[in-house]
Structure formats: structure tokens, C-alpha cells
Amino acid sequence: MNLSGNLGPSPRSLEVEDLESFDRMLAAGAVHLQGWHAQSLDLRGRASALAGLDVEGAIFLGCTFDEGMEDALRRRGALIFPRLTGVPFNPYRSTLYSPGELYDGLAGAPYEELPDARIYQWSIQPGQRHRVDATLASALHDHAIGDALDELTHSHPWSGQPMVGVMGGHAAQRGSADYAQAAMLGRLLARNGYSVATGGGPGAMEAANLGAYLSQADDDGLQAALDMLAAVPGFRPSVSAWARAAAAVVERFPGGTPSLGIPTWFYGHEPPNCFATHIAKYFANAIREAILLELCQGGIVFLPGAAGTVQEIFQDACENYYGAPEKLTPMVLVGRHHWEHQYPAWPMLRSLAAGRPMADRIFLVDTVEEAVTVLLR
């Protein structure tokens, strides 16, 4: 799996993402930095150490140096990607986002003033997508997010659990039966040993992340959370009120089960939810969708949705249609009436699958309990 978008493996590179690691390797006797990728490090005060190193072939991304050191490193063969000014995010970040980072300041400021909203506003400024510096910043950012996501999925406990995606519309309101069912789905998946991944937004996506987050809470705890959230049914007209209601649930139930959200600033009208403990937020929606499908090797459950969910169904179907039999993953559509009549994706999906190996990997069920049973089987 290659989530960072590299053209191929790079076994001779070493990513250095914190000062402790940098200092430890130098103390252990490192002299040659060929293949080192130093990312967002404040290297001020280390001029003498850098002066004694062979830096040819090293890459410094968004690092800070003592005056004059940057030019000296370039002359000695290092490649330096400078810190980008006027950009409201770190394009060289080494970790995924947390809800607390994207909603930093939520208690005392409206959503429009918080990091998530400010990044979106930056991305849609007139002419922004035609500017080289903006294109470079967003591309570097998405590469860094992919790299951090790859590290996460190869770490404990993520690497030991199959990941199941939950797709569904953002329109499912808190307090509704659809929202409660999506929360139950996330809860059942997490309790049965799956990692849960969603598109990271509101509605069914938020509910599935909520269910996973509270998978170890008792039934009364989950119901209490649902009741708290129902006071603010949706993110319109106020994202601030919607997010604060979620933050209150997290405060009441800290330390929940980790789950993943993969949202995008391409859809600025969909704020990220607070129950995905790890957030891989991208600028490029196409990359985000492809990665979400690639990650979910345990299968994908499609809850009732509209255009976006229909697109995701057939994007996943295309992967299965052309994929090797050994790589096919289950597709479970929940809601017979919805997928047979309201948005008749099921008849088309069944026609595509006819006579192909994927025919045994597509399912139409009525309940989330049935969906989990199918995956376990």
C-alpha cells in the first residue's frame, strides 16, 4: 500500500520527524545524512552539529535554521524546501490531525475563526488553484498526510485489525433513526475487532465514528451521548453549535476507541466530525476517495445516501470488477427499499457483478446487524 503517493518504495530514506530522534541519531555517531528527510524541525542552536555533518543528499522540509545555515547547507549539497509564508497549515506535518487541532479555540470562538475553516477559506481564494506556491503547499500537505496515514496503519493496534469503511450521506440528522443505526453499526464493528473508517464528515459518517468511539461504553452511555447530540440535530445553521455539542460528549466520555476519518476541504460545507480520533484531511478529493477504498480491506458498508454515496458504491464496484479474485472486498448495501427503489444502485450493481467473481462479494440487507453478520461470515 502506498498512501503517500510515491511512485515506488524508497528503502534508503530515513524520515526524521522530531528533534529527539535527530539528536539521538547524531549522539549515536551518525555522520552522513544521505537519504535523511528532516521534517518541520526547529534546528536553531544546532549550527555546530550541522557544520560537522556530510549533508549531501539530505532533504530538509520546512525546517528552521540559525541565520546563514540554510545557504551553507545548500552549498554543501542539501536540498531545502523552505517554510511557506501566508499558508494557514503546515505542509510538512508529520502526523494526522486530531479533532482538537482542527477545532482549536472552539470554546471561545465561532467555527469560522478556527483552523479548519481558515484552511478552507484559504483554499478557495480567487485564483488560488492557479498559483504555483498554493499548488505546491497543498500537494506537499496531501503527501505528508498520506505518509502519516501509512505510518498509522502499520502501527498497533491498526495493523492487527481489518479496516471496514462506512459510507453514507451527511444528511442523517442527530436524533433520527438513521443516525442511531449508523452509530450502532460503528459500535458493532468495533466490538467485533474491526477498525472503523469513514469519510470523516457529519451525518452517517459522524454517527459511525461515534459508535466506534463509544464501543466500550454500556448501552446507557451510548444513549446518553445520542440524547446530548440530538439537541443540535445538524451542522446547519451553526457549525459552532454542532461541534460544541460533540465536544461536550467527548468531554463526558474521554478516551474512546480510536477510529479514522478521511474528509476533504474540497467539500467545505461538510465539517469534520469530532469522534474520529485520527483525521486524514486532504485537499484533493480524488486522492482521499481512492485512499479510503484502498484502506478498507475488510469491506465497505454503504448506508442510505444520495449522490456522493452512489458515486462511492460504483467506485468501489469498479475496483472489484477489474480486481484479482484474491483482492476482492465485500460490499454491503443497507436498506433494500432505498437501494432498490429510491436510488436503485442495487440492480445496476447486481448486473455488473453477474458472472464475475465479485458476484459473491456483494450483499443487500435491511439492518446494520445483518451487515455485520455478513462481514463476519
Buried (B, 14 or more C-beta within 10 A) or exposed (E): EEBBBEEEEEEEEBBBBBEEBBEEBBEEEBEEBEBBBBBBBEBEEBBEEBEEBBBEBBBBBBBEBBEEBBEBBEEBEBBBBEBBEEBEBBBBBBBBBBBEBBBEEBEEEEBEEBBBBEBBBBBEEEEBEEEEEBEBBBBBBBBBBBBBBBBBBEEEEBEEBBBBBBBBBBBBBBBBEBBBBBBBBBBBBBBBEBBBBBBBBBBBBBBBBBBBBBBBBEEEBBBBBBEBBBEBBBBEEEBBBBBBBBBBBBEEBEEBBBBBBBBBBBBBEBBBBBBBBBBBBBBBBEBBBBBBBBBBBBBBBBBBBBEBBBEBBBBBBEBBBEBEEEEBBBBBBBBEEBBBEEBEBBEBBEEBBEEBBBBEBBBBBEEBBBBBBBBEE
